[in-house]
Amino acid sequence: MYIPVQQSKGRKRLTTKQQMRRSKAGIWLACIVLLIGAAWGVWQARSNSGHASAADQSLRHDLPLLWEWSQGQLEGGAAAGSWSIRWDAAGDLGLADRLAELFFTDEEGRQLDKLVQNEGRTVSGYSAAYGGEVWVSLTEADEQSEKTLILLTPGKSGAVSGRQAGDSGQEPNQTAGQSKLEKADLLRAVAAVSAALSREKAEFTASMKVQGEAAFSDPVKELIKQASAKRIDAYEDAGTVSATLHSARLAASVRMDGGQSANLQVAARSLEDSGRSALTIGIPLITGEYSPPQTE
């Protein structure tokens, strides 16, 4: 005699259609959980990085704009210019030593040629991984923290000799000159330095400049028009014209005397031999020659 198996109360066998619906619902639920987790991770990373993240975002936003503007402002375009990117970083003790170790060690763990100056406080040399010459200079230190200047000159191909110079004060060999610089290489090198600082949990500010021969007779006027900038201050003397500007297109900003904000500087110096002008454009300001500090 056939006796049917008694099924548990409340349990019904799902149809194929219902099983498919439940499977899809599970997949969507998993996706939502993953998206929430990813968003949380991004938010946490941004929150933890704090000021460094803001400075990095500003640098990544403004550097392509400076490339775009110098493309038309410089004779030969942006690739013909001499570029300098500077980071002023603050972190815990040993930051400068750790950065120097990172920048001057290749992928196989071999030490790169470098020049050591200022009783070991300044280390410089060529690093192919970072696309040019790198300077790391300890500028200030106390019992718990230190400040470090990092200077990158992308495209500069002159490597220093393997001899360490101690306190000689000599600068790295630059006889090899400037190699052709591509925009993608510049952005990649700058991103790599900023990433190294972020991994070290260093807070930093960044500035940048490009120099070259002006393509126009009045480069200051041309840049103001190109950057949709307003003039904050201006100076003219003995063949040199400079202007401090503010462009709403830029993310960087510094407070000037009088309470106004500025984020773009341009200086043009007449060249007697060619009749043209040597042009320097800096964001947010042109700070000296961007030279690492020297200690007597």
N, C-alpha and C positions, 0 to 999 in steps of 0.2 A: 504494500500500500504506500502511495506517495504522500509524504508529509512535507509541505513547503516550509522553508526556513523562515522563522519569524524575524522580521527586521526590527531594529531598535526604533523606539518611539522618537518622532521628531526628525529623523534622518531620512532624507530623500535623495535618491540618486540624481545627480545633475546631468542635464542633457549636454550634448557636445557643444551647443551654442552657449549654454551657461558657463561651461568650463572655459571656453575661449574668452568670454567676458571677464570672468574672474582672473584669468591669466593676464589679460591686458591691464586690468585694474592694478594687479600686483606690480607689473612692470612700471606703470605710471607712478605708483606710490614710491617705488624704489628710486625712480628718476628724480622725483620731487625731493626725497630725502637727500640724495646726492647733491642736487642743486643748492639746497639749503646749507648743506655742509660746506660746499665749495664757497658759497657767498660768505659764510661765517669765517672761513679760513682767510679769504681775501680781506675781509673787514678787520680781522685780528691782526693780520700782517701789516696793514696800513696803520692801524692804531699803535702797534708796537714800534713801528719804524718812526712815527711821529714826524719831527722836523726834517729828518733825513729824507723821508719819503716826499715831503713837500718840496724840498730843494732839488731832489732828483727829477720830480715831475716838471718843475720850472725849467731845469736845464734841458730836458728832453723836448720841451715845448719851444724854447727860445733858440736853441742851437740851429734847428732847420730853418728858422726864419732868418737868422744871421747869414746862413749859407745862401738863402734865396736873395737877400738884399745885396750881399757882396758879389753875387754872380753878375749883377749888372753894374755895380759900382767900381769893381777892380778891373784893370787892364788884364785880359787873359782869364777873367772869371774867378769864381771862388777857389777853384783848384790851384790857381797860381798864387794865392795868398799864403802868408805865414800865419799859422793858427796857434793859439795858446789857450789852454783851458786850465783854470786854477781852482782847486778845492782848499778851503780853510776848514780843517777838521778838528774836532775835540773828542777825546776818548780817554780810556783808562791808561795807566802806565804801560809802556811797551808798545803803544800803537805805532809809532814811527818805525821801530825795529821790525815789527811783524809785517808792516806794509812793504818795507824795503826787502825783506826776505821773500815776500810774495812776488813783487814786481821783477826781481832780479834772479829768479829761479825758473828754468825752463820746464817743459812738460815732463822731461825725464829726470827731473830733480837735480840738474846740473846748475851750478852757479854761473851767472852771466857776468861779463866784464862790467865793472862799475868803477866810479870815481868816488872816493870818500874824502870829505872835507870837514872843516870846522870841528876837529876832534871827534869825528864820527857822527856829528849831528846832521850832516847833509850827505846824502848818497844820490848819485845820478848815473845815468847810462842809457843805452839803447835797449829797448825791449820789443822784439818782434810781435809778441803776443798782445801788446798794447799799442802797436802801430807807430812807434816813434820814441823820442827821448822822454824819460821820466825823471823828475826830481822829487825826492822825499826829504823834507827838512823839518827837524824838531825846532819849533820856535819858542815854546814855553812849557815849563813843567813845574808841578808842585808835588806834594807827597802822595796825592791820589790820582792825579790826572795830568794830561799833557795836550798841547796843541801842536798840530802838524800841518805843514803846507805841502800840498801835492801839486806839481806842475807837469802838464803833459803838452808836448809840442808834436802833434801828429804829423807823420810824413817825413820828419827829420831822420835821415838815415845814417848820420855820422855816429858810429859807436866809439866809446872811449877805449883806451888801451887797457890791458889787464893790470897795469901798475896802479896801485892805490896811492893817491897823492898826499894823504895825511892832511897837513895844514898848509899845503902849498898855495891854496886859493885858486888854482887853475880850474878852468871850466872844461866840460867835455869837448872832445874834438868834434868840430862841426864842419870839417873840410869837405865831407862827402855831400854837404848841401841838402836841399829839400827835394824829396821825390814827389812825383805827381800824386796828389791826394784825391781820393774819391769820397763823395758824400757818405756812402754806406760805410766805408772804413772809418771815417771820422765818428759817426754816430755809434758804431760798434765799440770803438776804443773808449769813448767817453762813458758808455753804458757799463763797460767792464770795470773801469775805475770806480764809478759810483756803486756798483754791486759789491766790490771789495770793501768799500767803506761801510756799506750797510751790513755786510756780514760781520764786520768788527764792531757793530753797534755804535758807530761813530756819528755824532751830529756834525753836519757840515753846511757851509754855504758855498756857492759856486759862481764863478764869473768867467767870461770868455772874451777874446778879442781876435781880430784878424787884421793883418797889415799887408799893404801892397801899393802898387802905383794906381792912382785914381784914373778912371776912364773919362771923367768929365772935368771941365774947367772950374766948376763950382760944385764939388761933391757934397758939401754940407747941405746946400739947397736941394740937391737931388735926393739925398737920403731922407730929409724931412718929408719930401713929397712921397717917396716910396713907402716909408714906414707910417705914413699918416700921423706924424708926430708933431707935438707942439714944443716950442722952444722955452726952456726954463731959464737958461743962462747962456751967455756967449762971451768969447774972448778973442781978441785979434791983436797981434803984435809981431813985427819983424818977419812977415811972410808966413806966419802961423795963424790959422783960424781954427777955433774949437767951439763946440756947442754941446750943452747938456740938454737932453730932450726927454720927453715922455711920450711913449706910444702905447695906446690901449691894446695893441695887438700882442704885447709882450706880457709874460707872467711875472717876471722879476720886477722888483721895485725897491728903491731905497729912499729914505727920508732925507731931504736936503735942509739946509738952514732956511728958516722962514716957513717951514712946514710943508713945502711942496714935495711931491714925489717925482723921482726920475728913474729911468731904466735904460737909457741909451746915450752914449757919448760918441762924438765923432771929432777927429782932429785931422787937419790937412796942412802939410808943410810944403812950401814951394821948393822945387828942385831946380837949381839954377842951370845945371847942364842940359836938362831935357825940356825945361819949360813946363813940365807937368807937376803934379803934387804927390807927395807920399801920404797915403791915407791910412788912418787907424780907426777902426770901429769897435767899440766895446759895449758889453752888456753885463751888469747894469751900468758900470763905470769903467773907464780906463784907469787902472790903478798902477801908476808908475810903469816900469818896464816888465812887471811880473817876474822880476828876478828873485830867486830864493835868497833869504837874508844871509849876509856874510858876517862872521864873527872875527874880530881882530884878535 
